[in-house]
Amino acid sequence: MGEALGDGATLAVLTTGYNRWTESATGKRNPGLGNEYVFIFDVRARQPVRKQVLTVPNTWAGIAFSPDGRSLHVSGGVDDSVHTFVQDGGPWTEAPAPPLR
């Protein structure tokens, strides 16, 4: 699944699924091996250039740029959350989750 920023320069691609990896030595699940990722590409040139990889612990088929292009929202899958990444001239970073009311 992917989302293109309206400026035609940035593409975000989300890996999504149900990853449950086990350690071969112990046979136990390792939550650290089941992450999902958002790949950020610069698509202005003929060949896309990977600029950054963002890690998301859980996700499921949800990714969208904000209308101004400064935020990227990714669904949190079974965590029932939304991860928001922001950019202000540098790399994308995850914004703190808003407090629950």
Biopython code that builds the backbone (N, CA, C, O; Angstrom):
import numpy as np
from Bio.PDB.StructureBuilder import StructureBuilder

atoms = [
    (1, "MET", "N", (0.845, -1.161, 0.000)),
    (1, "MET", "CA", (0.000, 0.000, 0.000)),
    (1, "MET", "C", (0.894, 1.228, 0.000)),
    (1, "MET", "O", (1.907, 1.246, 0.700)),
    (2, "GLY", "N", (0.550, 2.247, -0.761)),
    (2, "GLY", "CA", (1.362, 3.444, -0.832)),
    (2, "GLY", "C", (0.522, 4.707, -0.851)),
    (2, "GLY", "O", (-0.678, 4.671, -1.124)),
    (3, "GLU", "N", (1.166, 5.812, -0.560)),
    (3, "GLU", "CA", (0.514, 7.116, -0.571)),
    (3, "GLU", "C", (1.504, 8.098, -1.156)),
    (3, "GLU", "O", (2.648, 8.161, -0.708)),
    (4, "ALA", "N", (1.090, 8.865, -2.145)),
    (4, "ALA", "CA", (1.963, 9.861, -2.775)),
    (4, "ALA", "C", (1.590, 11.245, -2.284)),
    (4, "ALA", "O", (0.415, 11.610, -2.245)),
    (5, "LEU", "N", (2.593, 12.001, -1.915)),
    (5, "LEU", "CA", (2.395, 13.384, -1.505)),
    (5, "LEU", "C", (2.034, 14.205, -2.724)),
    (5, "LEU", "O", (2.556, 13.954, -3.811)),
    (6, "GLY", "N", (1.162, 15.169, -2.573)),
    (6, "GLY", "CA", (0.664, 15.971, -3.677)),
    (6, "GLY", "C", (1.725, 16.758, -4.434)),
    (6, "GLY", "O", (1.462, 17.225, -5.542)),
    (7, "ASP", "N", (2.922, 16.917, -3.863)),
    (7, "ASP", "CA", (3.972, 17.669, -4.555)),
    (7, "ASP", "C", (4.659, 16.848, -5.642)),
    (7, "ASP", "O", (5.490, 17.379, -6.378)),
    (8, "GLY", "N", (4.328, 15.569, -5.753)),
    (8, "GLY", "CA", (4.917, 14.709, -6.772)),
    (8, "GLY", "C", (6.350, 14.305, -6.495)),
    (8, "GLY", "O", (7.003, 13.718, -7.358)),
    (9, "ALA", "N", (6.854, 14.610, -5.302)),
    (9, "ALA", "CA", (8.245, 14.314, -4.973)),
    (9, "ALA", "C", (8.412, 13.186, -3.980)),
    (9, "ALA", "O", (9.477, 12.572, -3.926)),
    (10, "THR", "N", (7.379, 12.893, -3.185)),
    (10, "THR", "CA", (7.516, 11.942, -2.086)),
    (10, "THR", "C", (6.476, 10.833, -2.185)),
    (10, "THR", "O", (5.295, 11.084, -2.425)),
    (11, "LEU", "N", (6.937, 9.612, -1.997)),
    (11, "LEU", "CA", (6.065, 8.438, -1.953)),
    (11, "LEU", "C", (6.352, 7.695, -0.663)),
    (11, "LEU", "O", (7.513, 7.467, -0.326)),
    (12, "ALA", "N", (5.309, 7.314, 0.065)),
    (12, "ALA", "CA", (5.440, 6.501, 1.272)),
    (12, "ALA", "C", (4.809, 5.142, 0.990)),
    (12, "ALA", "O", (3.663, 5.067, 0.546)),
    (13, "VAL", "N", (5.547, 4.079, 1.245)),
    (13, "VAL", "CA", (5.067, 2.718, 1.004)),
    (13, "VAL", "C", (5.027, 1.985, 2.334)),
    (13, "VAL", "O", (6.023, 1.946, 3.057)),
    (14, "LEU", "N", (3.887, 1.409, 2.654)),
    (14, "LEU", "CA", (3.662, 0.729, 3.926)),
    (14, "LEU", "C", (3.683, -0.778, 3.731)),
    (14, "LEU", "O", (2.958, -1.315, 2.894)),
    (15, "THR", "N", (4.527, -1.464, 4.517)),
    (15, "THR", "CA", (4.420, -2.924, 4.570)),
    (15, "THR", "C", (3.341, -3.213, 5.600)),
    (15, "THR", "O", (3.276, -2.553, 6.636)),
    (16, "THR", "N", (2.517, -4.173, 5.327)),
    (16, "THR", "CA", (1.425, -4.451, 6.245)),
    (16, "THR", "C", (1.064, -5.926, 6.183)),
    (16, "THR", "O", (1.146, -6.559, 5.130)),
    (17, "GLY", "N", (0.676, -6.444, 7.291)),
    (17, "GLY", "CA", (0.321, -7.854, 7.332)),
    (17, "GLY", "C", (0.199, -8.337, 8.752)),
    (17, "GLY", "O", (-0.117, -7.573, 9.664)),
    (18, "TYR", "N", (0.448, -9.586, 8.922)),
    (18, "TYR", "CA", (0.332, -10.202, 10.234)),
    (18, "TYR", "C", (1.607, -10.997, 10.455)),
    (18, "TYR", "O", (1.657, -12.200, 10.201)),
    (19, "ASN", "N", (2.626, -10.316, 10.928)),
    (19, "ASN", "CA", (3.933, -10.953, 11.102)),
    (19, "ASN", "C", (4.088, -11.499, 12.508)),
    (19, "ASN", "O", (4.060, -10.743, 13.479)),
    (20, "ARG", "N", (4.247, -12.769, 12.618)),
    (20, "ARG", "CA", (4.539, -13.412, 13.892)),
    (20, "ARG", "C", (5.738, -14.316, 13.670)),
    (20, "ARG", "O", (5.612, -15.425, 13.152)),
    (21, "TRP", "N", (6.884, -13.832, 14.063)),
    (21, "TRP", "CA", (8.120, -14.559, 13.850)),
    (21, "TRP", "C", (8.543, -15.248, 15.135)),
    (21, "TRP", "O", (8.384, -14.712, 16.232)),
    (22, "THR", "N", (9.080, -16.440, 14.976)),
    (22, "THR", "CA", (9.565, -17.169, 16.142)),
    (22, "THR", "C", (11.071, -17.323, 16.060)),
    (22, "THR", "O", (11.663, -17.355, 14.981)),
    (23, "GLU", "N", (11.676, -17.417, 17.245)),
    (23, "GLU", "CA", (13.110, -17.667, 17.334)),
    (23, "GLU", "C", (13.336, -19.132, 16.987)),
    (23, "GLU", "O", (12.661, -20.012, 17.521)),
    (24, "SER", "N", (14.273, -19.391, 16.103)),
    (24, "SER", "CA", (14.519, -20.775, 15.713)),
    (24, "SER", "C", (15.113, -21.580, 16.871)),
    (24, "SER", "O", (14.853, -22.778, 16.983)),
    (25, "ALA", "N", (15.894, -20.949, 17.719)),
    (25, "ALA", "CA", (16.538, -21.679, 18.815)),
    (25, "ALA", "C", (15.554, -22.039, 19.921)),
    (25, "ALA", "O", (15.636, -23.129, 20.487)),
    (26, "THR", "N", (14.612, -21.125, 20.242)),
    (26, "THR", "CA", (13.702, -21.354, 21.364)),
    (26, "THR", "C", (12.301, -21.759, 20.934)),
    (26, "THR", "O", (11.574, -22.382, 21.709)),
    (27, "GLY", "N", (11.912, -21.417, 19.715)),
    (27, "GLY", "CA", (10.565, -21.707, 19.250)),
    (27, "GLY", "C", (9.523, -20.744, 19.802)),
    (27, "GLY", "O", (8.330, -20.922, 19.557)),
    (28, "LYS", "N", (9.953, -19.733, 20.539)),
    (28, "LYS", "CA", (9.026, -18.753, 21.111)),
    (28, "LYS", "C", (8.907, -17.544, 20.194)),
    (28, "LYS", "O", (9.838, -17.198, 19.467)),
    (29, "ARG", "N", (7.737, -16.909, 20.246)),
    (29, "ARG", "CA", (7.523, -15.707, 19.446)),
    (29, "ARG", "C", (8.412, -14.579, 19.938)),
    (29, "ARG", "O", (8.641, -14.413, 21.137)),
    (30, "ASN", "N", (8.902, -13.814, 18.986)),
    (30, "ASN", "CA", (9.726, -12.649, 19.299)),
    (30, "ASN", "C", (9.030, -11.425, 18.705)),
    (30, "ASN", "O", (9.079, -11.213, 17.494)),
    (31, "PRO", "N", (8.368, -10.599, 19.570)),
    (31, "PRO", "CA", (7.651, -9.436, 19.058)),
    (31, "PRO", "C", (8.557, -8.458, 18.312)),
    (31, "PRO", "O", (8.081, -7.735, 17.436)),
    (32, "GLY", "N", (9.834, -8.419, 18.634)),
    (32, "GLY", "CA", (10.760, -7.523, 17.962)),
    (32, "GLY", "C", (10.997, -7.860, 16.507)),
    (32, "GLY", "O", (11.513, -7.031, 15.757)),
    (33, "LEU", "N", (10.631, -9.060, 16.093)),
    (33, "LEU", "CA", (10.819, -9.464, 14.707)),
    (33, "LEU", "C", (9.580, -9.234, 13.848)),
    (33, "LEU", "O", (9.612, -9.500, 12.647)),
    (34, "GLY", "N", (8.495, -8.746, 14.434)),
    (34, "GLY", "CA", (7.245, -8.609, 13.705)),
    (34, "GLY", "C", (6.893, -7.187, 13.313)),
    (34, "GLY", "O", (5.733, -6.908, 13.011)),
    (35, "ASN", "N", (7.854, -6.287, 13.308)),
    (35, "ASN", "CA", (7.567, -4.897, 12.959)),
    (35, "ASN", "C", (7.134, -4.743, 11.514)),
    (35, "ASN", "O", (7.417, -5.585, 10.661)),
    (36, "GLU", "N", (6.442, -3.647, 11.264)),
    (36, "GLU", "CA", (6.096, -3.217, 9.909)),
    (36, "GLU", "C", (6.902, -1.961, 9.617)),
    (36, "GLU", "O", (7.507, -1.387, 10.522)),
    (37, "TYR", "N", (6.913, -1.533, 8.365)),
    (37, "TYR", "CA", (7.782, -0.422, 7.981)),
    (37, "TYR", "C", (7.084, 0.499, 6.986)),
    (37, "TYR", "O", (6.221, 0.078, 6.214)),
    (38, "VAL", "N", (7.486, 1.769, 7.029)),
    (38, "VAL", "CA", (7.101, 2.750, 6.027)),
    (38, "VAL", "C", (8.389, 3.161, 5.325)),
    (38, "VAL", "O", (9.315, 3.663, 5.961)),
    (39, "PHE", "N", (8.444, 2.948, 4.032)),
    (39, "PHE", "CA", (9.595, 3.343, 3.225)),
    (39, "PHE", "C", (9.266, 4.675, 2.556)),
    (39, "PHE", "O", (8.255, 4.795, 1.863)),
    (40, "ILE", "N", (10.118, 5.665, 2.764)),
    (40, "ILE", "CA", (9.929, 6.987, 2.169)),
    (40, "ILE", "C", (10.862, 7.100, 0.969)),
    (40, "ILE", "O", (12.072, 6.911, 1.092)),
    (41, "PHE", "N", (10.284, 7.412, -0.199)),
    (41, "PHE", "CA", (11.056, 7.536, -1.439)),
    (41, "PHE", "C", (10.931, 8.943, -2.012)),
    (41, "PHE", "O", (9.878, 9.575, -1.918)),
    (42, "ASP", "N", (12.001, 9.414, -2.596)),
    (42, "ASP", "CA", (11.978, 10.616, -3.434)),
    (42, "ASP", "C", (11.755, 10.106, -4.854)),
    (42, "ASP", "O", (12.564, 9.338, -5.375)),
    (43, "VAL", "N", (10.666, 10.531, -5.475)),
    (43, "VAL", "CA", (10.302, 9.997, -6.792)),
    (43, "VAL", "C", (10.405, 11.038, -7.907)),
    (43, "VAL", "O", (9.761, 10.902, -8.948)),
    (44, "ARG", "N", (11.216, 12.077, -7.688)),
    (44, "ARG", "CA", (11.363, 13.104, -8.725)),
    (44, "ARG", "C", (12.204, 12.621, -9.900)),
    (44, "ARG", "O", (11.984, 13.054, -11.030)),
    (45, "ALA", "N", (13.154, 11.741, -9.657)),
    (45, "ALA", "CA", (14.021, 11.248, -10.725)),
    (45, "ALA", "C", (13.385, 10.018, -11.383)),
    (45, "ALA", "O", (12.345, 9.530, -10.940)),
    (46, "ARG", "N", (14.013, 9.538, -12.423)),
    (46, "ARG", "CA", (13.499, 8.354, -13.132)),
    (46, "ARG", "C", (13.476, 7.128, -12.220)),
    (46, "ARG", "O", (12.530, 6.340, -12.259)),
    (47, "GLN", "N", (14.514, 6.967, -11.402)),
    (47, "GLN", "CA", (14.578, 5.874, -10.429)),
    (47, "GLN", "C", (14.251, 6.428, -9.043)),
    (47, "GLN", "O", (14.886, 7.391, -8.613)),
    (48, "PRO", "N", (13.271, 5.844, -8.322)),
    (48, "PRO", "CA", (12.997, 6.294, -6.957)),
    (48, "PRO", "C", (14.230, 6.117, -6.074)),
    (48, "PRO", "O", (14.999, 5.171, -6.241)),
    (49, "VAL", "N", (14.403, 7.041, -5.136)),
    (49, "VAL", "CA", (15.524, 6.990, -4.204)),
    (49, "VAL", "C", (14.955, 6.831, -2.795)),
    (49, "VAL", "O", (14.185, 7.669, -2.327)),
    (50, "ARG", "N", (15.348, 5.739, -2.126)),
    (50, "ARG", "CA", (14.880, 5.528, -0.759)),
    (50, "ARG", "C", (15.572, 6.535, 0.154)),
    (50, "ARG", "O", (16.800, 6.600, 0.199)),
    (51, "LYS", "N", (14.775, 7.320, 0.881)),
    (51, "LYS", "CA", (15.301, 8.361, 1.747)),
    (51, "LYS", "C", (15.292, 7.969, 3.221)),
    (51, "LYS", "O", (16.157, 8.396, 3.986)),
    (52, "GLN", "N", (14.304, 7.148, 3.622)),
    (52, "GLN", "CA", (14.168, 6.840, 5.040)),
    (52, "GLN", "C", (13.292, 5.613, 5.224)),
    (52, "GLN", "O", (12.451, 5.300, 4.382)),
    (53, "VAL", "N", (13.504, 4.915, 6.353)),
    (53, "VAL", "CA", (12.658, 3.786, 6.731)),
    (53, "VAL", "C", (12.151, 4.052, 8.144)),
    (53, "VAL", "O", (12.941, 4.249, 9.067)),
    (54, "LEU", "N", (10.833, 4.057, 8.306)),
    (54, "LEU", "CA", (10.201, 4.281, 9.605)),
    (54, "LEU", "C", (9.678, 2.946, 10.116)),
    (54, "LEU", "O", (9.129, 2.162, 9.341)),
    (55, "THR", "N", (9.837, 2.678, 11.396)),
    (55, "THR", "CA", (9.385, 1.428, 11.990)),
    (55, "THR", "C", (8.058, 1.642, 12.708)),
    (55, "THR", "O", (7.886, 2.609, 13.451)),
    (56, "VAL", "N", (7.122, 0.723, 12.473)),
    (56, "VAL", "CA", (5.819, 0.743, 13.132)),
    (56, "VAL", "C", (5.596, -0.649, 13.705)),
    (56, "VAL", "O", (5.702, -1.633, 12.973)),
    (57, "PRO", "N", (5.285, -0.759, 15.016)),
    (57, "PRO", "CA", (5.151, -2.095, 15.618)),
    (57, "PRO", "C", (4.017, -2.924, 15.030)),
    (57, "PRO", "O", (4.187, -4.122, 14.805)),
    (58, "ASN", "N", (2.870, -2.316, 14.776)),
    (58, "ASN", "CA", (1.710, -2.998, 14.201)),
    (58, "ASN", "C", (1.030, -2.038, 13.246)),
    (58, "ASN", "O", (0.985, -0.832, 13.491)),
    (59, "THR", "N", (0.506, -2.568, 12.167)),
    (59, "THR", "CA", (-0.250, -1.733, 11.237)),
    (59, "THR", "C", (-1.150, -2.627, 10.397)),
    (59, "THR", "O", (-0.995, -3.847, 10.357)),
    (60, "TRP", "N", (-2.093, -1.976, 9.730)),
    (60, "TRP", "CA", (-2.934, -2.725, 8.813)),
    (60, "TRP", "C", (-3.546, -1.790, 7.795)),
    (60, "TRP", "O", (-4.541, -1.126, 8.084)),
    (61, "ALA", "N", (-2.977, -1.729, 6.627)),
    (61, "ALA", "CA", (-3.554, -1.094, 5.438)),
    (61, "ALA", "C", (-4.082, 0.312, 5.645)),
    (61, "ALA", "O", (-5.189, 0.612, 5.197)),
    (62, "GLY", "N", (-3.344, 1.177, 6.298)),
    (62, "GLY", "CA", (-3.789, 2.549, 6.437)),
    (62, "GLY", "C", (-2.622, 3.518, 6.443)),
    (62, "GLY", "O", (-1.786, 3.478, 7.346)),
    (63, "ILE", "N", (-2.555, 4.392, 5.439)),
    (63, "ILE", "CA", (-1.483, 5.375, 5.355)),
    (63, "ILE", "C", (-2.008, 6.576, 4.567)),
    (63, "ILE", "O", (-2.653, 6.419, 3.530)),
    (64, "ALA", "N", (-1.719, 7.790, 5.079)),
    (64, "ALA", "CA", (-2.175, 8.992, 4.380)),
    (64, "ALA", "C", (-1.336, 10.189, 4.803)),
    (64, "ALA", "O", (-1.002, 10.347, 5.977)),
    (65, "PHE", "N", (-0.999, 11.030, 3.828)),
    (65, "PHE", "CA", (-0.364, 12.302, 4.120)),
    (65, "PHE", "C", (-1.445, 13.302, 4.514)),
    (65, "PHE", "O", (-2.580, 13.213, 4.046)),
    (66, "SER", "N", (-1.090, 14.253, 5.375)),
    (66, "SER", "CA", (-1.995, 15.363, 5.669)),
    (66, "SER", "C", (-2.052, 16.257, 4.428)),
    (66, "SER", "O", (-1.144, 16.210, 3.598)),
    (67, "PRO", "N", (-3.097, 17.063, 4.289)),
    (67, "PRO", "CA", (-3.200, 17.920, 3.105)),
    (67, "PRO", "C", (-1.999, 18.843, 2.905)),
    (67, "PRO", "O", (-1.641, 19.137, 1.764)),
    (68, "ASP", "N", (-1.365, 19.309, 3.997)),
    (68, "ASP", "CA", (-0.207, 20.199, 3.844)),
    (68, "ASP", "C", (1.102, 19.450, 3.618)),
    (68, "ASP", "O", (2.134, 20.075, 3.376)),
    (69, "GLY", "N", (1.074, 18.108, 3.693)),
    (69, "GLY", "CA", (2.252, 17.297, 3.409)),
    (69, "GLY", "C", (3.282, 17.241, 4.519)),
    (69, "GLY", "O", (4.356, 16.671, 4.326)),
    (70, "ARG", "N", (2.990, 17.812, 5.666)),
    (70, "ARG", "CA", (3.967, 17.835, 6.758)),
    (70, "ARG", "C", (3.755, 16.718, 7.762)),
    (70, "ARG", "O", (4.578, 16.534, 8.659)),
    (71, "SER", "N", (2.668, 15.967, 7.629)),
    (71, "SER", "CA", (2.379, 14.841, 8.523)),
    (71, "SER", "C", (2.031, 13.616, 7.699)),
    (71, "SER", "O", (1.467, 13.718, 6.610)),
    (72, "LEU", "N", (2.373, 12.468, 8.235)),
    (72, "LEU", "CA", (2.039, 11.183, 7.623)),
    (72, "LEU", "C", (1.378, 10.349, 8.706)),
    (72, "LEU", "O", (1.940, 10.179, 9.788)),
    (73, "HIS", "N", (0.192, 9.827, 8.427)),
    (73, "HIS", "CA", (-0.577, 9.074, 9.416)),
    (73, "HIS", "C", (-0.621, 7.607, 8.998)),
    (73, "HIS", "O", (-0.911, 7.287, 7.845)),
    (74, "VAL", "N", (-0.330, 6.719, 9.950)),
    (74, "VAL", "CA", (-0.272, 5.279, 9.690)),
    (74, "VAL", "C", (-1.119, 4.573, 10.739)),
    (74, "VAL", "O", (-0.980, 4.833, 11.934)),
    (75, "SER", "N", (-2.001, 3.675, 10.291)),
    (75, "SER", "CA", (-2.849, 2.956, 11.238)),
    (75, "SER", "C", (-2.001, 2.045, 12.124)),
    (75, "SER", "O", (-0.972, 1.522, 11.696)),
    (76, "GLY", "N", (-2.452, 1.865, 13.361)),
    (76, "GLY", "CA", (-1.726, 1.042, 14.325)),
    (76, "GLY", "C", (-2.248, -0.367, 14.450)),
    (76, "GLY", "O", (-1.941, -1.047, 15.429)),
    (77, "GLY", "N", (-3.024, -0.828, 13.494)),
    (77, "GLY", "CA", (-3.474, -2.222, 13.464)),
    (77, "GLY", "C", (-4.170, -2.656, 14.740)),
    (77, "GLY", "O", (-5.061, -1.963, 15.232)),
    (78, "VAL", "N", (-3.769, -3.801, 15.277)),
    (78, "VAL", "CA", (-4.426, -4.365, 16.453)),
    (78, "VAL", "C", (-4.260, -3.499, 17.692)),
    (78, "VAL", "O", (-4.927, -3.733, 18.699)),
    (79, "ASP", "N", (-3.389, -2.510, 17.637)),
    (79, "ASP", "CA", (-3.216, -1.595, 18.768)),
    (79, "ASP", "C", (-4.307, -0.525, 18.814)),
    (79, "ASP", "O", (-4.355, 0.264, 19.758)),
    (80, "ASP", "N", (-5.184, -0.489, 17.803)),
    (80, "ASP", "CA", (-6.246, 0.526, 17.725)),
    (80, "ASP", "C", (-5.678, 1.930, 17.930)),
    (80, "ASP", "O", (-6.155, 2.689, 18.774)),
    (81, "SER", "N", (-4.669, 2.255, 17.156)),
    (81, "SER", "CA", (-4.021, 3.557, 17.286)),
    (81, "SER", "C", (-3.677, 4.103, 15.909)),
    (81, "SER", "O", (-3.805, 3.417, 14.895)),
    (82, "VAL", "N", (-3.238, 5.349, 15.902)),
    (82, "VAL", "CA", (-2.739, 5.982, 14.690)),
    (82, "VAL", "C", (-1.374, 6.570, 15.009)),
    (82, "VAL", "O", (-1.227, 7.338, 15.960)),
    (83, "HIS", "N", (-0.377, 6.207, 14.212)),
    (83, "HIS", "CA", (0.964, 6.769, 14.365)),
    (83, "HIS", "C", (1.056, 7.980, 13.448)),
    (83, "HIS", "O", (0.705, 7.906, 12.271)),
    (84, "THR", "N", (1.529, 9.090, 13.992)),
    (84, "THR", "CA", (1.695, 10.294, 13.200)),
    (84, "THR", "C", (3.177, 10.628, 13.130)),
    (84, "THR", "O", (3.843, 10.789, 14.153)),
    (85, "PHE", "N", (3.676, 10.728, 11.916)),
    (85, "PHE", "CA", (5.062, 11.110, 11.669)),
    (85, "PHE", "C", (5.045, 12.517, 11.097)),
    (85, "PHE", "O", (4.183, 12.858, 10.287)),
    (86, "VAL", "N", (6.002, 13.332, 11.522)),
    (86, "VAL", "CA", (6.060, 14.719, 11.059)),
    (86, "VAL", "C", (7.432, 15.008, 10.466)),
    (86, "VAL", "O", (8.427, 14.365, 10.801)),
    (87, "GLN", "N", (7.454, 15.991, 9.578)),
    (87, "GLN", "CA", (8.707, 16.414, 8.962)),
    (87, "GLN", "C", (8.721, 17.925, 8.902)),
    (87, "GLN", "O", (7.743, 18.557, 8.502)),
    (88, "ASP", "N", (9.845, 18.496, 9.306)),
    (88, "ASP", "CA", (10.000, 19.939, 9.251)),
    (88, "ASP", "C", (11.376, 20.263, 8.682)),
    (88, "ASP", "O", (12.212, 20.876, 9.346)),
    (89, "GLY", "N", (11.593, 19.838, 7.437)),
    (89, "GLY", "CA", (12.863, 20.096, 6.765)),
    (89, "GLY", "C", (13.919, 19.026, 6.954)),
    (89, "GLY", "O", (14.878, 18.977, 6.183)),
    (90, "GLY", "N", (13.777, 18.174, 7.944)),
    (90, "GLY", "CA", (14.737, 17.105, 8.203)),
    (90, "GLY", "C", (14.083, 15.752, 8.004)),
    (90, "GLY", "O", (13.157, 15.617, 7.205)),
    (91, "PRO", "N", (14.561, 14.743, 8.732)),
    (91, "PRO", "CA", (13.955, 13.415, 8.601)),
    (91, "PRO", "C", (12.568, 13.366, 9.254)),
    (91, "PRO", "O", (12.239, 14.188, 10.109)),
    (92, "TRP", "N", (11.781, 12.400, 8.838)),
    (92, "TRP", "CA", (10.478, 12.163, 9.447)),
    (92, "TRP", "C", (10.704, 11.587, 10.840)),
    (92, "TRP", "O", (11.554, 10.715, 11.020)),
    (93, "THR", "N", (9.947, 12.069, 11.828)),
    (93, "THR", "CA", (10.021, 11.548, 13.190)),
    (93, "THR", "C", (8.607, 11.333, 13.699)),
    (93, "THR", "O", (7.672, 12.020, 13.286)),
    (94, "GLU", "N", (8.460, 10.368, 14.603)),
    (94, "GLU", "CA", (7.129, 10.092, 15.127)),
    (94, "GLU", "C", (6.763, 11.129, 16.187)),
    (94, "GLU", "O", (7.540, 11.401, 17.102)),
    (95, "ALA", "N", (5.581, 11.695, 16.049)),
    (95, "ALA", "CA", (5.087, 12.667, 17.014)),
    (95, "ALA", "C", (4.547, 11.918, 18.229)),
    (95, "ALA", "O", (4.038, 10.805, 18.101)),
    (96, "PRO", "N", (4.660, 12.527, 19.401)),
    (96, "PRO", "CA", (4.077, 11.872, 20.593)),
    (96, "PRO", "C", (2.572, 11.700, 20.406)),
    (96, "PRO", "O", (1.903, 12.528, 19.788)),
    (97, "ALA", "N", (2.064, 10.607, 20.954)),
    (97, "ALA", "CA", (0.621, 10.356, 20.882)),
    (97, "ALA", "C", (-0.109, 11.382, 21.729)),
    (97, "ALA", "O", (0.361, 11.730, 22.813)),
    (98, "PRO", "N", (-1.247, 11.874, 21.260)),
    (98, "PRO", "CA", (-2.005, 12.832, 22.081)),
    (98, "PRO", "C", (-2.535, 12.140, 23.334)),
    (98, "PRO", "O", (-2.799, 10.938, 23.309)),
    (99, "PRO", "N", (-2.692, 12.878, 24.418)),
    (99, "PRO", "CA", (-3.223, 12.256, 25.643)),
    (99, "PRO", "C", (-4.652, 11.794, 25.438)),
    (99, "PRO", "O", (-5.421, 12.435, 24.721)),
    (100, "LEU", "N", (-5.006, 10.691, 26.062)),
    (100, "LEU", "CA", (-6.375, 10.175, 25.995)),
    (100, "LEU", "C", (-7.239, 10.951, 26.972)),
    (100, "LEU", "O", (-6.786, 11.323, 28.054)),
    (101, "ARG", "N", (-8.464, 11.190, 26.593)),
    (101, "ARG", "CA", (-9.388, 11.908, 27.486)),
    (101, "ARG", "C", (-10.370, 10.968, 28.089)),
    (101, "ARG", "O", (-11.228, 11.385, 28.867)),
]
sb = StructureBuilder()
sb.init_structure("model")
sb.init_model(0)
sb.init_chain("A")
sb.init_seg("    ")
for serial, (resi, resn, name, xyz) in enumerate(atoms, 1):
    if name == "N":
        sb.init_residue(resn, " ", resi, " ")
    sb.init_atom(name, np.array(xyz, "f"), 0.0, 1.0, " ", f" {name:<3s}", serial, name[0])
structure = sb.get_structure()
